[in-house]
Every structure is written in C-alpha cells, then in structure tokens.
Amino acid sequence: MAAGQPPRQKVAVLISGSGTNMAALLYASRAADCPYEIVLVAANDPEAKGLRLAEGEGVATYALSHKGLTRADHDAAMDAAIRASGAQWVALAGYMRILTPQFVGKWEGRMVNIHPSLLPKYTGLHTHERAIAAGDSHGGTSVHLVTAELDDGPLLGQTPVAILPGDTAETLAARVLIAEHQLYSRCLAALVTRPAGAR
C-alpha cells in the first residue's frame, strides 16, 4: 500500500471454474495504488481450477459443493465464509449459481458481477452466439451491481467489442475476455472508493 493511502477494501471473489476474471482482479490488486485486496476466493465446485491459482498466489480459499444442499443452505454457508474472511465486498467472477434474494439482500450495493454482453441485451447464457445471430455490430461486456433479478442491476461500466466478419462465438469470446479483464478491475476500484452516500 502506498504511503498515505487509505486501508484497502477487502473483496471476496466467487467462482465456479477457471477463474480468469478472478485472476485479473487479483493481479490488478497487486499494484501499489489499487484500493482493494482479494481476501478470499470461494467456489461451489471444489475442483474449480481457479482455487488452485488462488492458493498458489497465497489467497485464502473456500470450497463447498452445492450438490445435496438447498440453494438457501448453500448461500448461507458461502455468506458465512465471506463474512469470516472480513470481506466488505463480493465480486462474482464466473459464479454459475443463481443467488437467493436473501443472499443478495445481505450484500446489496456491495456485490458486483461481470457479464459478457452489453446489458440489458442478452442476459443469461450463450451471449456471443445470440449477438452474432442478431447481426449486432458489437458484443461486449458489462459490470453491474447485483440485484435479485438475473444479470440486472445498475451498470458500473461497459466495453463494446466489434463483431468482425466471420466471427464465431469462440473468436468473439476471446476478445471480450480481454475487455473483461480490463473493465472489471477498473469498475471494482471505482466502486470501493465511492463515497458511502454514492453507493
């Protein structure tokens, strides 16, 4: 932390898989002037590859399979782990679970998500295929505050990504991922430094 800089805000990141966006947030947090730090990476899949990366980088991890648990019970366990870590914010990074309104309510205004489309277009899955099929000129990515409505909530930032002739979902996704890595850390840093009344 740079001299005179306020204490960093503590962030827990929830993942379900490889954790590429988590990694982008983590490496951005290593900059001396970054206003946040990653204190926990938690997953609903104990085999999620992102957990190994977090462990290798010295970040605390928590994993609990959702299989055999009610959605409410799983959310309650994740919430308890997040709170035990001291996290003040939650960042969803490829967390493939629909969260209960109770969980969302506990973190209202303090939980963010990144989604691979220019919201409000193409909530849910298969966003790149849908953008290409619609003949859109651009796909892209959005960061938003999480509400109980899927892929909804106030937008914090967006980056359009041009759809090129001959693009497939895979080629477009690869470029959108680069945009995601830039956008997510920038939006999270701006959010955690907002005056409390502006959140």
C-alpha positions in Angstrom: 0.0 0.0 0.0 1.3 3.4 -1.0 2.2 5.9 1.8 -0.9 7.9 2.9 -3.3 5.6 1.0 -6.4 4.6 3.0 -6.6 0.9 4.0 -7.5 -1.3 1.1 -11.1 -2.6 0.9 -11.4 -6.3 1.3 -13.0 -8.3 -1.5 -14.2 -11.9 -1.7 -14.4 -13.4 -5.2 -16.9 -16.2 -6.0 -16.0 -18.5 -8.9 -17.2 -21.8 -10.4 -14.4 -22.7 -12.9 -11.1 -21.5 -14.2 -11.2 -18.1 -12.5 -9.8 -16.0 -15.3 -11.7 -12.8 -14.2 -10.7 -13.6 -10.6 -7.1 -13.7 -11.7 -7.4 -10.4 -13.5 -8.8 -8.8 -10.3 -6.1 -10.5 -8.2 -3.2 -9.3 -10.3 -4.6 -5.8 -10.6 -4.8 -5.7 -6.8 -1.0 -6.2 -6.7 -0.5 -2.6 -7.9 0.7 -0.3 -5.1 -2.2 2.1 -5.7 -5.0 -0.4 -6.0 -7.7 0.4 -3.5 -8.8 -3.2 -2.9 -7.3 -6.6 -2.0 -8.6 -10.1 -2.6 -9.0 -11.8 0.8 -11.0 -14.9 -0.3 -11.7 -16.9 -3.4 -14.7 -19.2 -2.9 -16.2 -21.8 -5.2 -19.3 -24.0 -5.4 -17.1 -26.6 -7.1 -14.1 -28.0 -5.0 -12.4 -28.9 -8.3 -12.6 -25.4 -9.8 -9.2 -24.6 -11.3 -9.3 -21.0 -10.0 -9.0 -22.3 -6.5 -5.5 -23.8 -7.3 -4.4 -20.4 -8.8 -5.6 -18.5 -5.7 -3.8 -21.0 -3.4 -0.6 -20.6 -5.4 -0.9 -16.8 -5.1 -1.3 -17.1 -1.3 -5.0 -16.1 -1.2 -7.4 -17.9 1.2 -9.9 -20.3 -0.4 -13.2 -21.9 0.5 -15.0 -24.6 -1.5 -18.4 -26.2 -0.9 -20.2 -28.2 -3.5 -23.8 -27.2 -3.9 -24.8 -30.7 -4.6 -27.2 -32.1 -2.0 -27.8 -28.7 -0.4 -30.8 -26.4 -0.8 -29.9 -23.2 -2.5 -30.6 -21.3 0.7 -28.4 -23.5 2.8 -25.5 -23.3 0.3 -25.9 -19.5 0.1 -25.9 -19.3 3.9 -22.6 -21.3 4.1 -21.0 -19.1 1.4 -22.1 -16.0 3.2 -20.6 -17.2 6.5 -17.3 -17.9 4.8 -17.3 -14.5 3.2 -18.0 -12.8 6.5 -15.4 -14.8 8.3 -12.8 -13.6 5.8 -13.5 -10.0 6.7 -14.6 -9.1 3.2 -16.5 -5.9 2.7 -17.4 -6.5 -1.0 -18.3 -9.6 -3.1 -17.2 -9.9 -6.8 -18.9 -12.6 -8.9 -16.4 -13.9 -11.5 -18.0 -16.7 -13.4 -20.0 -17.9 -10.5 -22.6 -20.1 -12.2 -25.2 -20.0 -9.5 -28.4 -18.0 -9.2 -28.3 -16.5 -5.8 -31.2 -16.3 -3.4 -32.8 -12.9 -2.8 -31.8 -13.3 0.9 -28.1 -13.6 0.0 -28.3 -10.7 -2.5 -30.1 -8.6 0.1 -27.3 -9.0 2.6 -24.8 -7.6 0.1 -27.0 -5.0 -1.6 -24.8 -2.3 -3.1 -21.7 -4.3 -2.2 -21.8 -7.1 -4.7 -20.8 -6.8 -8.4 -20.9 -9.1 -11.4 -19.4 -9.1 -14.8 -21.4 -10.4 -17.8 -20.3 -11.0 -21.4 -22.8 -8.8 -23.2 -23.9 -5.2 -23.5 -26.7 -5.3 -20.9 -29.6 -5.1 -21.0 -29.1 -7.2 -24.1 -28.6 -11.0 -23.7 -28.9 -11.8 -20.1 -28.2 -15.5 -19.2 -26.1 -17.8 -21.3 -24.9 -18.0 -25.0 -24.5 -14.3 -25.2 -21.9 -14.3 -28.1 -23.9 -16.7 -30.3 -27.0 -14.5 -29.7 -25.2 -11.3 -30.6 -23.8 -12.8 -33.8 -27.2 -14.3 -34.8 -28.9 -11.0 -34.3 -26.5 -9.3 -36.7 -25.2 -6.9 -34.0 -22.2 -4.7 -34.8 -20.8 -5.2 -31.4 -20.8 -7.6 -28.5 -19.1 -6.7 -25.3 -19.1 -6.8 -21.5 -20.8 -5.1 -18.6 -20.1 -4.7 -14.9 -23.1 -4.2 -12.7 -24.3 -4.2 -9.1 -26.1 -7.4 -8.4 -29.8 -7.4 -7.7 -32.2 -10.4 -7.2 -33.0 -10.2 -10.9 -30.7 -12.2 -13.2 -28.0 -10.1 -14.8 -29.8 -6.9 -13.8 -28.9 -4.0 -11.5 -27.2 -0.6 -12.0 -24.5 -0.6 -14.6 -21.0 0.4 -13.5 -19.3 0.2 -16.8 -19.4 -1.4 -20.3 -16.9 -2.1 -23.1 -18.2 -2.7 -26.6 -16.2 -5.2 -28.7 -16.7 -5.2 -32.5 -18.1 -8.3 -34.1 -15.9 -9.0 -37.2 -16.9 -10.7 -40.4 -16.5 -14.4 -39.9 -16.5 -14.2 -36.1 -17.7 -17.3 -34.2 -18.8 -17.4 -30.6 -15.3 -18.6 -29.7 -13.4 -15.9 -31.5 -15.6 -13.1 -30.2 -15.5 -14.6 -26.7 -11.7 -14.4 -26.8 -11.7 -10.7 -27.5 -14.5 -10.0 -25.0 -12.4 -11.8 -22.3 -9.6 -9.3 -22.8 -12.0 -6.4 -22.4 -13.5 -8.1 -19.3 -10.1 -8.2 -17.6 -9.6 -4.5 -18.1 -13.1 -3.4 -17.2 -13.7 -5.4 -14.1 -10.7 -4.2 -12.1 -11.3 -0.6 -13.1 -15.0 -0.7 -12.1 -14.3 -2.5 -8.9 -11.6 0.0 -7.9 -14.0 2.9 -8.7 -16.8 1.3 -6.7 -14.9 0.6 -3.5 -13.6 4.2 -3.4 -17.0 5.9 -3.9 -18.2 8.0 -1.0 -20.6 5.9 1.1 -23.6 8.0 0.1 -23.0 7.5 -3.6 -23.2 3.7 -3.4 
